[in-house]
Every structure is written in structure tokens, then in C-alpha cells.
Amino acid sequence: MEMLELLWPAAVLLALYAVLGGTLAWLIGLRGLWAVAAAPAFAMTVVGGASLLAGFAGIGWSIVPCLVLAAVIGVGIHLVRRRGRRGVTSSPSTSRWWTIGAAVAAAVVIGLQIFAVIGQPSAISQTFDNVFHLNAIRYIMDTGAASPLELGQMTSPNGGVPFYPSAWHATAAIVAQLSGVGIPAVVNAQTLVIAAVIWPVSAMLLARTLMGKSATVTVTAAIVSCAIPMFPILPMDYGVLYPFQLALAVVPVTVAATASAFGIGTSAKDLAPGWWGFVALGAIPGVALAHPGGFVAWLAFSVPIVLVFVVRLWRAHRSGRARAALAAGVLAYFGVGVLLLMVLRPPLPTRGWPTALTPGQAALEVAQVSMFYGTIAIGVAIAVLLGLFWVLKERSEALVVGAALWAIGAILFIVVISLPIGPIRDALTGSWYNNWPRLAAVFGIALVPLATLGIARTVEAIGRLWSRAQPDGHLLRVIAGVVAAAIGFVVLPLPAIPAAVAQAQIRFVLDEGSSLISSDEMALLERLPEHVPAGSVIAGNPYTGTALAYAIGGRQVLMPHILVDVSDDAATINDHLADAESMPAVCDAAEALDVRFVLDFGDREVHGGSHPLAGLEDLEESGAVRLVDSQGDARLYEVTACGLG
């Protein structure tokens, strides 16, 4: 029952998506599943755009800039439609109740998985990257700087990080402001919504767009979305990759809109001139501002869509001039794509992840859908094989695109984890840091349409045989469909999802041996406001988790992340605070930076390494500090040297 505490911030987040993105989807003319799936993507574009504009205007971050930008965009859409340019008029679904039921069931199943992983509403991921993510939310709330051009200043005030995708953090800051809930609970609520609501709805939309609008396809896609261990569980296990998880969760919407814009799939006939392209353009910036890795995933998935479109036009236009223009367009498209791949790569030192398997081993993991967790996703693997069979049998444009998405995801994973040719590997997967867990997550979303097709078409074939044998058994078939769906939600995730949940749970355990923050250290951080006045700065070794005094205790820290640009004064404190009574320079540095307290969490580091800071060692014996609070081995000291105490 404790986990029900997450429902309030989750409801605030859903309301935010509905107001910022759902309104725009409705104005465009999207209805039903399209409107629900597109709303978070549109909202991310609004949040990201508003954060940029607020940064340029010097306006503090809140929901207000988002509401203003959403209103401006909404007015623009309304004016365009009034001038006779019809928006998208999504055709009504013939399986509305199946769609609603499938979405709700998927939300419940994935929600239970997420609850099992997190364990407690205020639990935190005990991982390296989470120090930045949690503190970045606090930084936005304190400074009002949510722009991707400003967020990097938290760790690099001199501009060493000129761009950092901030849509996830900016959204969390708004939810924290509106709900009044602590940062860890806000993060968990946001993860719950992304994984259990946005992801399955987005997956259902893509599958319906490419594989058909039948109730069978809809329900099957929801079931498949619950059964893939690489997504959405992996990004909250490895890393932790919260912004990447958000970006990938809405990528299927951008792919579905792109396919529809090129006349591919079931939604293409609902297209008013240019509006499907407008839908795609409304969603893609949100993906990019959540995480560029999601944008590059969309870029890769757009390749088969464009190629299918080009083949269609090539066959329809036989004149040399038309085909020359088409060839020029294709070359321009691939030229821009290559340029984007070069630009959207992180710095070279961060792309040095090594290969881990042979190509044969990698291909086997693809076939078994067993990457990262090592447990074979038997049902999903069989569904993919069935999907390939139905693609070969039917060979429609949309089905070919669905198979190509799977192939692209598979190839990228095999390349990143096994290709021995470094330059080619870096060219293809450098945008994802050449990091194979990220490409495993990308493959997880890529296989949804094909796996959905495999199960859905097989079930439909069985249903046709049943109808011939029992022509008057409609009610019985409906009941059987409900029962089969319920069984599918339970059985298809076995055995891979329980294994993934069990492994991911370890990341969120809070006890005496937790890798980032122990239970004693957490208790001490929560008591910081009782001892540390607002405005005072706390020193400490960030590798041991002391940096989270900012996010959890609400007090400023000298080093808000493990990887920070350390100023000369900060280096003086880190290296010599214990010598403050004999080194006047230390007193000057502490005075300049308002360092009044020190947290000592021992020498256990998040990655098991050793990065001691000499000036913060053996402080109690130095005479430079006095003990203020402690729990277990965790210590909070006040600096008393130089008359600072």
C-alpha cells in the first residue's frame, strides 16, 4: 500500500501531459489512441521549447512558460485550421473497448513490475548517474535554470557542458513544484508513468499503424509491451538512464507519424495534406530534448520508411527527370542523416565501450531476445519468428517496414556488441556511446511491431477456423478472446521479466551495504535541515554519495556530481581542509565558497573504486571540525577552524 503514495505525483504528471500535449493533439484533430499516445510527445516538445525560451528570457522555471508556449502553438493550429487547412481526422476505432482494456491491463502489469523493482516510494537508484539526475532536479528548482543550454552549469559553471538534454529533469521539477512531493518520489512516479502508461500506449499505436487496427493487433501489442525485458526495465536498471527511457518510450509515436506522413500504414488514409508531417515534427523535438539517443533511434527507424516510399515513387514515375529528382532527394536525405550522426555523437573519450561478444553470440542473443539479462524471452522470440513468416506471406509495405525496424535494431545491437572494426562500429553506434545496453533497449522497442504481427495473425487465423466451425459462436469467441488475453498478459512475460525485475530490484535496495547511499546515510541526509542553515555549503566526497545532500537534504554541496569542474578554491578544500588551522588559504577558500559543513560517508564508493580526498580524511582528529550529527558510520561535521563555526 505504501506505493500508492506515488499516485498523487503520477496524477499531476498525467494532468501535465494532458494539458500541454493532449490539448494540442485534440486541436490538430487526433482522437482515440492517437491523441493519448501523442500527448506526452507533444508535451515534451512544449516543455523542452519552453525551457529554452525561458532561459533566453531570463524567466525562472515553472509551469507558466509551458502554458504560454502551448497556448501560442494552439492558437496557431486553430488559425491554420480556420483558413481551411483541415487537420488530421483520425478514423474511429472499431475496437475502442478492446483498446481501453488492453491499455489498462498493460498499465497494471507493467506498473506491478515497476513497483516490484522500486520497492519503496522514496527509494532511489543506487547508481552513478543518479547523482546527477536527482541533483539536477533540485538545481532547476533552486535556480530556475531548466534550459538544456544551462543545466550543464550545475557541474561545469564555466561552460564545459554547453548542452545537456533537460526535458526529463524540467518536467520532474514542475511535478515537484505542483505536487509538493520529494524528489525521489517524483522520480519514481515519473518512471511509473513513462513505463506503465506512455510506453504501452506508444507501442500499441505503432503496432496498429503498421500491422492493422484489429482488436487482436491492439491487445497483442499491449501484451508484447509487457514482455520485453530490455524495455522499459533495463534503462532504470543500467545507468540509470531515466531521460533515455523517456525518449525511447515516445519514439514509436514519431515512427508511426513518420510512416503515416509517407502514406504507409493504417493511419495514412486519415491524412490531411501535410498534417501527419506536422504531427511528426511536433513530437520529434520532444524526443531530442529528452535524449538525443532517442532522436537518433527515430532517425535510424525512418530509413525503411523512406526507402519503401522511394520504391513506390520510383515505380510510379518512369520519366528520367522524375527519377533523377527522386535520386537527388534520397542522396540529400542520407547526407543529412550522416551529418546528424557525426554531430550527435558524444565526445570521443565517452565512446570507448568495448565489444563483449562474437557476432555469432550476438546473433543468438538477438534470436533469443536474451540480451543484458541472459534469460530467454521464449514467447517474444517465438512471436518474432511467426512475424517473419507472416511478413513473407503477406508482403505489404507496412509489414515490410515493421520487419525492417526489427532488422535495424538487431543489426545495431550486433554491431555495437561484437563488430571488431572500430571505425565502422563508431560510425553506426557512436551516437549511443558505443554502449551495448543502450542498443539493447533500442532493440526492445524495435521488435514490437513484428512480434505483435506474429501473435496477432496466428490468433486471427485460428479464429477464422473457429468461425467456420462455429458460425454462431460470437459471444463464445469474445469470452475466449478475453480469457486468452488475460493468459497472454500473465504467460508471455515468463520467464524473462521476473528475472529482469529480480536483477533490477538490487539497484533500489536501501540497507547498510547499498552502493551509493546506505540506510544510515539516508537517515542523516534527511535530518540535514535540522543542523545545516539554508545557504551553507557542505563538502564531501561525491563518490561516497555525499553529493545527494543537495537533492535529498535540500542543502547546497561543494560537488553536486561525481564528475564536476573543480575550482581552485574547491580543490584547496578537498585537499587540505584537515589542515585549515595551519593553512590560511583553506580558510579563505571556505569563506569564499560558504563551506561550513562536511559529510563523511567513509570510503565505500558507488563503483567500488578508490578516489580519496586527502583534506576530508580523518577530520575528527584534525581539530578543524566538530561532530554535529551521526548515524552508524555516517558523520556530519561543522567547520570550526578559522572562526567559521
C-alpha positions in Angstrom: 0.0 0.0 0.0 3.0 2.3 0.5 3.5 2.5 -3.2 0.1 4.2 -3.5 1.9 7.4 -2.4 3.2 7.6 -5.9 -0.3 8.0 -7.4 -0.6 11.7 -6.5 2.6 12.9 -8.3 1.8 10.4 -11.1 -1.7 12.1 -11.5 -0.1 15.5 -11.5 2.3 14.3 -14.3 -0.6 12.8 -16.3 -2.5 16.1 -16.0 0.5 18.0 -17.2 0.8 15.8 -20.3 -3.0 16.2 -20.9 -2.9 20.0 -20.6 0.3 20.6 -22.5 0.1 17.8 -25.1 -3.4 16.5 -25.1 -4.9 19.9 -25.9 -2.6 20.2 -28.9 -3.4 16.7 -30.1 -7.1 17.5 -29.9 -6.7 20.8 -31.8 -4.9 19.0 -34.6 -7.7 16.5 -34.9 -6.2 13.5 -33.3 -8.6 11.3 -31.5 -8.6 8.0 -29.6 -5.3 6.1 -29.3 -3.5 8.7 -31.4 -4.5 11.6 -29.1 -3.5 9.7 -26.0 -0.1 8.4 -27.4 0.8 11.8 -29.0 0.1 13.9 -25.9 3.3 13.1 -23.9 5.4 13.6 -27.0 3.9 16.9 -27.8 4.2 17.9 -24.1 7.9 17.1 -24.1 8.3 19.4 -27.1 6.4 22.1 -25.2 8.5 21.6 -22.0 11.8 21.5 -23.9 10.9 24.5 -26.1 9.6 26.5 -23.1 12.8 25.7 -21.1 14.9 27.2 -23.9 12.7 30.3 -24.3 12.6 30.8 -20.5 16.4 30.6 -20.4 16.8 33.2 -23.2 14.2 35.5 -21.5 15.7 35.0 -18.0 12.4 33.7 -16.6 12.5 31.3 -13.7 11.3 27.8 -14.4 7.7 26.8 -13.6 4.6 25.6 -15.5 3.9 29.1 -16.6 6.3 29.3 -19.6 4.9 25.9 -20.7 1.3 27.1 -20.6 2.2 30.2 -22.6 4.0 28.3 -25.3 1.3 25.6 -25.5 -1.3 28.4 -25.9 0.7 30.1 -28.6 1.1 26.8 -30.6 -2.6 26.0 -30.0 -3.7 29.4 -31.4 -1.5 28.9 -34.4 -3.0 25.5 -35.1 -6.5 26.9 -34.7 -5.9 29.7 -37.1 -4.4 27.4 -39.7 -7.5 25.1 -39.5 -9.8 28.1 -39.7 -8.2 29.1 -43.0 -9.5 25.8 -44.5 -6.5 23.6 -43.9 -8.1 20.5 -42.4 -6.2 18.8 -39.6 -5.9 15.1 -39.1 -9.3 13.4 -38.7 -8.5 10.1 -37.2 -11.0 7.5 -38.1 -12.9 6.0 -35.2 -11.7 2.7 -33.9 -13.9 -0.4 -34.2 -12.3 -1.9 -31.2 -12.4 1.0 -28.7 -13.2 -1.1 -25.6 -10.6 -3.6 -26.5 -8.1 -0.7 -26.8 -9.0 0.8 -23.4 -9.0 -2.6 -21.7 -5.6 -3.5 -23.2 -4.1 -0.2 -22.2 -5.4 -0.5 -18.7 -4.2 -4.1 -18.4 -0.8 -3.2 -19.7 -0.6 -0.3 -17.2 -1.4 -2.6 -14.3 1.0 -5.4 -15.4 3.9 -3.0 -16.0 3.0 -0.9 -13.0 3.3 -4.0 -10.8 6.7 -4.7 -12.4 7.9 -1.2 -11.6 6.6 -1.3 -8.1 8.4 -4.6 -7.6 11.7 -3.0 -8.8 11.4 0.2 -6.8 10.1 -1.4 -3.6 9.5 1.9 -1.7 8.0 5.2 -2.9 11.1 7.2 -2.0 13.7 4.6 -3.0 16.5 5.8 -5.2 18.5 4.1 -7.9 21.9 3.3 -6.2 23.8 4.2 -9.4 26.5 6.6 -10.6 24.3 8.7 -13.0 21.5 9.1 -10.5 23.6 11.6 -8.5 23.4 14.0 -11.5 19.7 13.3 -12.3 18.4 13.9 -8.7 20.6 16.9 -8.1 19.7 18.4 -11.5 16.0 18.5 -10.5 16.9 20.3 -7.3 19.2 22.7 -9.2 16.3 23.6 -11.6 14.0 24.2 -8.6 16.6 26.4 -6.9 17.9 28.4 -9.8 15.0 28.4 -12.2 17.5 27.3 -15.0 15.9 24.4 -16.9 17.2 25.1 -20.4 19.4 22.4 -22.0 21.9 25.2 -22.6 22.0 26.0 -18.8 21.6 22.7 -16.9 25.2 21.7 -17.5 26.3 24.7 -15.5 25.5 22.7 -12.3 28.6 20.7 -12.9 30.5 23.0 -15.2 29.9 26.7 -14.3 32.5 27.7 -16.9 30.6 26.2 -19.8 32.3 22.9 -20.2 29.0 21.2 -20.8 27.3 23.6 -23.3 24.3 21.3 -23.9 22.5 18.7 -21.7 19.0 17.3 -22.6 16.8 18.6 -19.9 13.2 17.8 -20.7 13.0 14.9 -18.3 14.5 17.0 -15.5 12.4 20.1 -16.3 9.2 18.0 -16.2 10.2 16.4 -12.9 10.9 19.9 -11.4 7.4 21.0 -12.4 5.8 17.9 -10.9 7.8 18.5 -7.7 6.6 22.1 -7.6 3.0 21.4 -8.2 2.7 18.2 -6.0 4.9 19.2 -3.1 6.3 15.7 -3.1 10.0 15.0 -2.5 12.4 14.5 -5.4 12.9 10.7 -5.1 9.1 10.0 -5.1 8.7 12.4 -8.0 11.3 10.5 -10.0 9.7 7.2 -9.2 6.2 8.5 -10.1 7.6 9.8 -13.4 9.2 6.4 -14.1 5.9 4.7 -13.3 4.0 6.9 -15.8 6.7 6.5 -18.5 6.9 2.8 -18.2 3.3 1.8 -17.5 1.3 4.4 -19.4 3.4 6.1 -22.1 5.3 3.1 -23.3 2.5 0.6 -23.8 0.2 3.1 -25.4 3.0 4.2 -27.7 3.8 0.6 -28.6 0.1 -0.1 -29.3 -0.1 2.9 -31.6 3.0 1.8 -33.7 1.8 -1.8 -34.0 -1.7 -0.6 -35.1 -0.3 1.8 -37.6 1.9 -0.9 -39.3 0.0 -4.1 -38.6 -3.6 -3.2 -38.6 -6.3 -1.7 -36.4 -7.9 -5.0 -35.4 -8.7 -5.7 -31.7 -6.3 -8.7 -31.9 -3.4 -6.5 -33.0 -4.2 -3.9 -30.3 -4.4 -6.4 -27.5 -1.3 -8.3 -28.7 0.8 -5.1 -28.8 -0.2 -4.3 -25.2 0.8 -7.8 -24.1 4.1 -7.7 -26.0 4.9 -4.3 -24.4 4.8 -6.0 -21.0 7.1 -8.9 -22.0 10.3 -7.3 -23.2 13.0 -7.2 -20.5 15.2 -4.7 -22.3 12.5 -2.1 -22.2 11.3 -0.4 -20.0 13.1 -2.1 -17.2 16.7 -2.0 -18.5 17.1 1.8 -18.6 16.0 2.0 -14.9 18.4 -0.8 -14.0 21.5 0.2 -16.0 22.9 3.7 -15.7 20.4 4.9 -14.5 19.1 6.1 -17.9 15.9 8.0 -17.0 16.0 10.5 -19.8 16.8 7.8 -22.4 13.9 5.8 -21.1 11.5 8.7 -21.7 12.9 9.4 -25.2 12.6 5.7 -26.2 9.1 5.5 -24.8 7.8 8.1 -27.2 9.9 7.1 -30.2 7.1 4.7 -31.5 4.8 7.7 -31.8 7.3 9.5 -34.0 7.8 6.4 -36.2 4.1 5.9 -36.6 3.6 9.6 -37.5 6.5 9.4 -40.0 5.1 6.3 -41.6 1.7 7.9 -41.9 3.3 11.0 -43.4 4.8 8.9 -46.1 1.5 7.1 -46.8 2.4 3.9 -45.1 0.1 2.1 -42.6 -3.5 2.2 -41.4 -3.5 5.9 -40.5 -2.3 7.1 -43.9 -5.9 7.5 -45.2 -6.7 9.9 -42.4 -4.1 12.3 -43.7 -4.9 15.9 -44.5 -2.2 17.4 -46.6 0.9 18.0 -44.6 -0.6 17.3 -41.2 0.9 13.9 -40.5 4.3 15.6 -41.1 3.2 18.2 -38.7 2.4 15.6 -36.1 5.9 14.1 -36.5 7.5 17.5 -36.3 5.5 18.2 -33.2 6.8 15.0 -31.5 10.4 14.7 -32.7 11.8 17.8 -30.8 10.5 16.4 -27.6 12.3 13.2 -28.2 15.5 15.0 -28.9 15.3 17.3 -25.9 14.6 14.3 -23.7 17.6 12.5 -25.0 19.4 12.7 -28.4 19.8 8.9 -28.4 16.1 8.7 -28.9 16.2 11.1 -31.8 18.9 9.0 -33.5 16.8 5.9 -32.9 14.0 7.6 -34.8 16.4 8.6 -37.5 17.5 5.0 -37.9 13.9 3.8 -38.0 13.0 6.3 -40.6 15.3 4.6 -43.1 13.0 1.8 -44.2 10.0 4.1 -44.3 11.8 6.4 -46.7 13.1 3.6 -48.8 9.6 2.0 -49.1 8.3 5.4 -50.1 11.0 5.9 -52.7 10.5 2.5 -54.2 6.8 3.3 -54.6 7.5 6.6 -56.3 10.2 5.1 -58.5 7.7 2.6 -59.8 5.0 5.2 -60.3 7.2 7.8 -62.1 9.1 6.4 -65.1 10.4 9.7 -66.5 14.2 10.3 -66.3 13.6 13.8 -64.8 11.3 12.5 -62.0 13.7 9.6 -61.1 16.7 11.9 -61.1 14.9 14.3 -58.7 14.0 11.3 -56.6 17.6 10.1 -56.5 18.8 13.5 -55.5 16.3 13.6 -52.7 17.4 10.2 -51.4 21.1 11.4 -51.5 20.2 14.5 -49.6 18.3 12.5 -47.0 21.2 10.2 -46.4 23.6 13.1 -46.5 21.7 14.9 -43.8 21.5 11.6 -41.8 25.2 11.1 -41.9 25.8 14.7 -40.9 23.5 14.3 -37.9 25.2 11.0 -36.9 28.5 12.9 -36.8 27.1 15.9 -34.9 25.1 13.9 -32.4 27.9 11.9 -31.1 29.2 12.4 -27.5 32.9 13.2 -27.1 35.4 10.5 -28.1 36.5 9.6 -24.6 32.9 8.7 -23.7 32.6 6.4 -26.7 35.2 3.9 -25.7 32.9 1.0 -24.6 34.5 -2.3 -25.7 32.8 -5.2 -27.5 31.7 -8.1 -25.4 30.6 -11.0 -27.7 31.4 -12.6 -31.0 29.0 -11.8 -33.9 27.6 -15.4 -33.6 26.9 -15.0 -29.9 25.3 -11.6 -30.5 23.1 -13.0 -33.2 22.0 -15.8 -30.8 21.0 -13.2 -28.2 19.0 -11.4 -30.8 17.2 -14.6 -31.8 16.5 -15.4 -28.1 15.7 -11.9 -27.1 18.0 -12.5 -24.1 20.4 -9.6 -24.2 21.6 -7.9 -20.9 19.6 -10.2 -18.6 20.6 -13.6 -20.1 17.2 -15.2 -19.7 15.5 -16.2 -23.0 12.2 -14.4 -23.6 10.7 -17.5 -25.1 7.3 -16.2 -26.0 8.6 -13.0 -27.6 11.3 -14.9 -29.6 8.7 -17.3 -31.0 6.4 -14.3 -31.8 9.2 -12.7 -33.8 9.7 -15.9 -35.9 5.9 -16.1 -36.5 6.0 -12.4 -37.5 8.7 -13.0 -40.1 6.6 -15.8 -41.5 3.5 -13.6 -41.9 5.6 -10.8 -43.5 6.9 -13.2 -46.1 3.3 -14.4 -46.7 1.6 -11.0 -47.0 4.5 -8.7 -48.1 2.7 -5.4 -47.7 4.6 -2.1 -47.4 3.7 -1.6 -43.8 4.6 -5.2 -42.8 7.9 -4.8 -44.6 8.6 -1.7 -42.6 7.8 -3.5 -39.4 10.2 -6.3 -40.2 12.9 -3.7 -41.2 12.6 -2.0 -37.8 13.4 -5.3 -36.1 16.3 -5.8 -38.5 17.7 -2.4 -37.8 17.5 -2.9 -34.1 19.1 -6.3 -34.4 21.9 -5.1 -36.6 22.8 -2.1 -34.4 22.9 -4.4 -31.4 25.1 -6.9 -33.1 27.4 -4.2 -34.4 27.8 -2.4 -31.0 28.5 -5.6 -29.0 30.6 -7.6 -31.5 31.9 -5.7 -34.5 35.7 -5.7 -34.4 36.1 -3.0 -37.0 36.2 0.1 -34.8 35.6 3.0 -37.3 32.5 1.3 -38.8 31.2 0.5 -35.3 31.8 4.0 -34.1 30.1 5.5 -37.2 27.0 3.4 -36.7 26.6 3.3 -32.9 28.8 6.2 -31.6 25.6 8.3 -31.0 24.8 5.8 -28.3 28.3 5.9 -26.7 29.0 2.6 -28.4 27.3 1.3 -25.3 25.5 -2.0 -25.9 22.9 -1.9 -23.1 21.5 1.3 -24.8 21.2 -0.5 -28.1 19.6 -3.5 -26.3 16.9 -1.1 -25.2 16.5 0.3 -28.7 16.1 -3.3 -30.0 13.4 -3.8 -27.4 11.2 -1.1 -28.9 12.1 -2.1 -32.5 10.8 -5.7 -32.2 7.3 -4.7 -31.0 5.5 -4.5 -34.4 7.0 -7.8 -35.7 6.3 -9.7 -32.5 2.8 -8.3 -32.4 2.2 -9.4 -36.0 3.4 -12.9 -35.3 0.9 -13.5 -32.5 -2.0 -11.5 -33.9 -2.0 -13.0 -37.3 -1.7 -16.5 -35.9 -4.6 -15.9 -33.5 -6.7 -14.4 -36.3 -6.0 -17.5 -38.4 -7.1 -19.7 -35.6 -10.2 -17.5 -35.1 -11.2 -17.9 -38.8 -11.0 -21.6 -38.5 -13.2 -21.5 -35.4 -15.7 -19.2 -37.1 -16.1 -21.7 -39.9 -16.7 -24.5 -37.4 -18.9 -22.4 -35.1 -20.5 -19.7 -37.2 -23.0 -18.7 -34.4 -20.5 -18.6 -31.6 -19.7 -14.8 -31.5 -20.2 -14.4 -27.7 -18.2 -17.5 -27.0 -15.4 -16.2 -29.2 -15.4 -12.8 -27.3 -15.2 -14.6 -24.0 -12.4 -16.8 -25.3 -10.6 -13.7 -26.5 -10.8 -12.1 -23.1 -9.5 -15.2 -21.4 -6.7 -15.6 -24.0 -5.7 -12.0 -23.5 -5.6 -12.4 -19.7 -3.5 -15.6 -20.1 -1.2 -13.7 -22.5 -0.5 -10.9 -20.0 0.5 -13.5 -17.5 2.3 -16.0 -19.6 4.2 -14.1 -22.3 6.4 -12.2 -19.8 7.7 -15.5 -18.5 10.5 -16.2 -17.6 12.4 -13.2 -18.8 10.5 -10.4 -17.0 10.7 -12.0 -13.5 14.5 -12.4 -14.0 14.8 -8.8 -15.1 12.8 -7.5 -12.2 14.8 -9.5 -9.7 18.1 -8.1 -11.1 16.8 -4.5 -11.3 15.5 -4.7 -7.7 19.1 -4.8 -6.4 19.7 -1.3 -7.7 17.0 0.2 -5.4 17.7 -1.7 -2.2 18.4 0.6 0.8 20.3 -1.1 3.5 23.7 -1.0 5.3 25.6 -2.1 2.2 23.9 -0.1 -0.6 26.4 1.0 -3.1 25.6 4.8 -3.3 23.7 5.7 -0.1 23.3 3.3 2.9 20.2 3.4 5.2 22.3 5.2 7.9 23.5 7.8 5.4 20.0 8.3 4.0 18.7 9.0 7.6 21.5 11.5 8.1 20.7 13.3 4.8 17.0 13.6 5.7 18.0 15.3 9.0 20.3 17.9 7.4 17.8 20.8 7.6 17.8 20.4 11.4 21.5 21.2 11.5 22.6 23.0 8.3 21.3 26.5 7.8 20.0 27.3 4.3 22.8 28.9 2.2 25.6 26.9 3.9 27.6 24.6 1.6 28.5 21.1 2.5 31.8 19.5 1.4 32.2 15.7 1.0 33.5 13.0 -1.3 30.8 12.7 -4.0 31.9 9.1 -4.9 30.5 8.1 -1.5 27.1 9.6 -2.1 27.6 12.9 -0.1 26.5 14.9 -3.1 22.9 13.8 -2.6 22.7 16.1 0.3 21.6 18.5 -2.3 18.7 16.5 -3.7 17.6 14.8 -0.5 18.6 17.2 2.2 17.9 20.3 0.3 21.3 21.8 1.2 23.9 23.0 -1.3 27.1 20.9 -1.8 30.5 21.7 -3.0 30.5 19.0 -5.6 26.9 18.3 -6.9 28.0 15.3 -9.0 30.9 12.9 -9.2 32.2 14.4 -12.5 32.5 18.2 -11.9 34.8 21.0 -12.8 36.6 21.7 -9.6 37.6 25.3 -9.0 40.9 26.2 -7.3 39.1 27.0 -4.0 37.2 23.8 -4.1 40.4 21.8 -4.8 42.1 23.6 -1.8 39.2 22.4 0.5 39.2 18.9 -0.9 43.0 18.6 -0.5 43.6 20.5 2.7 40.6 21.1 4.9 42.0 19.0 7.6 45.0 21.4 7.7 42.9 24.5 8.0 44.3 25.6 11.3 47.8 25.9 9.8 46.9 26.9 6.2 45.2 30.3 5.9 44.4 29.6 2.2 42.0 26.9 3.3 40.1 29.5 5.4 40.0 31.9 2.5 38.6 29.2 0.2 36.0 28.1 2.8 34.9 31.6 3.3 34.7 32.3 -0.5 32.6 29.2 -1.1 30.5 29.3 2.1 31.7 25.9 3.1 30.5 25.4 6.7 29.9 21.7 7.0 31.4 18.3 5.9 29.8 15.0 5.3 31.9 11.9 5.9 30.4 8.7 4.5 33.6 6.6 4.8 35.4 5.1 1.9 32.8 2.9 0.2 32.3 4.3 -3.3 29.4 3.7 -5.8 31.6 1.9 -8.3 33.8 0.2 -5.7 36.8 2.3 -6.6 39.1 4.5 -4.5 39.1 8.3 -5.0 40.0 9.7 -1.6 40.1 13.4 -1.0 43.1 14.0 1.4 41.7 17.1 3.0 38.5 15.3 4.0 40.1 12.3 5.6 40.4 11.8 9.4 38.7 15.1 10.1 37.7 14.4 13.6 41.3 14.2 14.7 42.3 17.4 12.9 40.7 19.9 15.2 39.2 21.7 12.2 35.7 20.5 12.7 33.3 19.3 15.4 30.8 16.5 15.2 27.2 17.7 14.7 25.2 14.6 13.9 25.9 10.9 13.1 24.2 7.7 12.4 26.1 4.5 12.2 29.4 5.3 10.4 27.9 8.4 8.7 29.1 11.7 10.1 28.1 15.4 9.7 30.8 17.9 10.8 30.7 21.6 11.2 33.8 23.5 10.2 35.2 25.3 13.3 38.6 26.3 12.1 39.2 29.9 11.1 36.3 31.1 13.3 33.8 29.7 10.8 31.9 27.6 13.4 
